[in-house]
Amino acid sequence: MKKGFTLIELLVVVLIIGILSAIALPQYTKAVEKARASEAMIIMRSIADANKRYHMANGTYATLLSDLDIDVPGSEVGDELQRRATKYFEYGCKSYSTENQIAVAQRLPSDTNYALAIDWDGLWWCKGYSAEGVKNCKMLGATNATATDVLYEIKH
């Protein structure tokens, strides 16, 4: 009797591996993105808290990270708001377009995914720049996230 696997047995194994990977890979990707966003939210909370301390001392919110009493990780981005960038996010203490945001994080690559923000009332926001960005906003708890380029409140 010959030893080995038949073609049918090999096809069944390949099919099972394919099904498992089709289920597991999206879940893994979602878990990784959620972990990256959680890290960004921790850094944003630090920026927002430092910006509130700055506001109590100066009567206005800071627009530059260098004005705050914390060290934000990453390398400096050469723009007028002195943002700092890590591998996955770019952090700042002011939005380019919205005045009431005191901590922001833009998912890199810029303008292709989503941005997170905390406003001066302590509300969290997510803005999706693509269908994938809106999906990530939903994953993070954004309410009514259905279209791109709209701010959604995050139930944090």
C-alpha positions as CSV (number, residue, x, y, z in Angstrom):
1,M,0.0,0.0,0.0
2,K,1.3,3.4,-0.9
3,K,1.7,6.1,1.7
4,G,0.8,9.7,1.2
5,F,-2.2,12.0,0.7
6,T,-4.7,11.9,-2.1
7,L,-5.5,15.0,-4.1
8,I,-8.9,15.3,-2.5
9,E,-7.4,15.3,1.0
10,L,-4.9,18.0,0.0
11,L,-7.7,20.1,-1.6
12,V,-9.8,19.8,1.6
13,V,-6.8,21.0,3.7
14,V,-6.2,23.9,1.4
15,L,-9.9,24.8,1.4
16,I,-10.0,24.8,5.2
17,I,-6.9,27.0,5.5
18,G,-8.4,29.4,2.9
19,I,-11.7,29.6,4.9
20,L,-9.8,30.2,8.2
21,S,-7.6,32.9,6.7
22,A,-10.6,34.6,5.1
23,I,-12.2,34.9,8.5
24,A,-9.1,35.5,10.6
25,L,-7.3,38.1,8.6
26,P,-10.0,40.8,8.6
27,Q,-10.4,40.3,12.4
28,Y,-6.7,40.5,12.9
29,T,-6.5,43.7,10.8
30,K,-9.4,45.2,12.8
31,A,-7.7,44.3,16.1
32,V,-4.4,45.8,15.0
33,E,-6.1,49.1,13.9
34,K,-8.0,49.3,17.1
35,A,-4.8,48.9,19.1
36,R,-3.1,51.6,17.1
37,A,-6.1,53.9,17.6
38,S,-6.1,53.2,21.3
39,E,-2.4,54.2,21.6
40,A,-3.3,57.4,19.7
41,M,-6.2,58.1,22.0
42,I,-3.9,57.9,25.0
43,I,-1.5,60.4,23.5
44,M,-4.4,62.6,22.5
45,R,-5.7,62.6,26.1
46,S,-2.3,63.7,27.3
47,I,-2.3,66.5,24.7
48,A,-5.8,67.6,25.7
49,D,-5.0,67.6,29.4
50,A,-1.8,69.6,28.8
51,N,-3.8,72.0,26.6
52,K,-6.4,72.5,29.4
53,R,-3.6,73.3,31.8
54,Y,-2.2,75.8,29.3
55,H,-5.7,77.4,29.0
56,M,-6.0,77.8,32.8
57,A,-2.6,79.5,32.9
58,N,-2.9,81.7,29.8
59,G,-6.6,82.2,29.1
60,T,-6.4,80.7,25.6
61,Y,-5.6,77.2,24.1
62,A,-2.2,76.4,22.7
63,T,-1.9,76.1,18.9
64,L,1.6,74.6,19.0
65,L,2.7,71.4,20.7
66,S,5.9,73.1,21.9
67,D,3.8,75.4,24.1
68,L,2.6,72.4,26.1
69,D,4.3,71.0,29.2
70,I,4.5,67.4,27.7
71,D,6.7,65.6,25.3
72,V,4.8,64.1,22.4
73,P,6.4,61.1,20.8
74,G,7.5,61.1,17.2
75,S,9.5,63.4,14.9
76,E,8.6,67.0,14.1
77,V,6.6,67.7,11.0
78,G,7.6,70.8,9.1
79,D,4.4,72.7,9.2
80,E,3.1,75.9,10.8
81,L,1.4,73.9,13.7
82,Q,4.5,72.0,14.7
83,R,2.9,68.6,14.6
84,R,4.7,65.4,15.5
85,A,4.5,62.2,13.5
86,T,4.9,58.6,14.5
87,K,4.7,55.7,12.1
88,Y,0.9,55.6,12.2
89,F,-0.3,59.0,13.4
90,E,0.4,62.7,13.2
91,Y,-0.4,64.6,16.4
92,G,-1.2,68.2,17.1
93,C,-3.0,70.4,19.6
94,K,-5.1,72.3,17.0
95,S,-7.0,71.3,14.0
96,Y,-6.3,72.8,10.6
97,S,-10.0,73.6,10.1
98,T,-11.9,73.5,13.4
99,E,-11.2,76.1,16.1
100,N,-12.6,74.2,19.1
101,Q,-10.3,71.1,18.9
102,I,-7.6,71.0,21.5
103,A,-6.0,67.6,20.5
104,V,-5.9,66.0,17.1
105,A,-4.4,62.8,15.6
106,Q,-4.4,62.2,11.8
107,R,-4.0,58.6,10.7
108,L,-1.2,58.3,8.2
109,P,-1.1,58.3,5.3
110,S,-2.7,61.7,5.5
111,D,-6.2,62.3,4.1
112,T,-6.7,58.7,3.1
113,N,-8.0,57.2,6.3
114,Y,-9.4,59.1,9.3
115,A,-8.6,61.7,11.9
116,L,-9.4,61.8,15.6
117,A,-10.0,64.9,17.7
118,I,-10.9,66.1,21.2
119,D,-12.8,69.4,21.5
120,W,-12.6,71.8,24.4
121,D,-15.8,70.3,25.9
122,G,-14.1,66.9,26.1
123,L,-16.0,65.3,23.3
124,W,-14.2,62.9,21.0
125,W,-14.6,63.1,17.2
126,C,-13.7,61.0,14.2
127,K,-13.6,62.1,10.6
128,G,-13.4,59.5,7.8
129,Y,-11.7,60.6,4.6
130,S,-12.5,57.3,2.8
131,A,-14.9,54.4,3.0
132,E,-12.2,52.6,5.0
133,G,-11.8,55.6,7.2
134,V,-15.6,55.7,7.9
135,K,-15.4,52.0,8.7
136,N,-12.6,52.7,11.2
137,C,-14.6,55.5,12.7
138,K,-17.5,53.1,13.2
139,M,-15.1,50.5,14.8
140,L,-14.0,53.2,17.3
141,G,-17.6,53.9,18.3
142,A,-18.5,56.8,16.1
143,T,-22.3,57.3,15.8
144,N,-24.1,57.5,12.5
145,A,-20.9,57.1,10.4
146,T,-22.3,56.6,6.9
147,A,-20.5,59.1,4.6
148,T,-16.9,60.4,4.2
149,D,-15.6,63.8,5.2
150,V,-18.1,64.3,8.1
151,L,-17.3,64.6,11.8
152,Y,-18.8,61.8,14.0
153,E,-18.9,61.9,17.7
154,I,-17.2,58.9,19.4
155,K,-18.9,57.5,22.4
156,H,-15.7,57.1,24.5
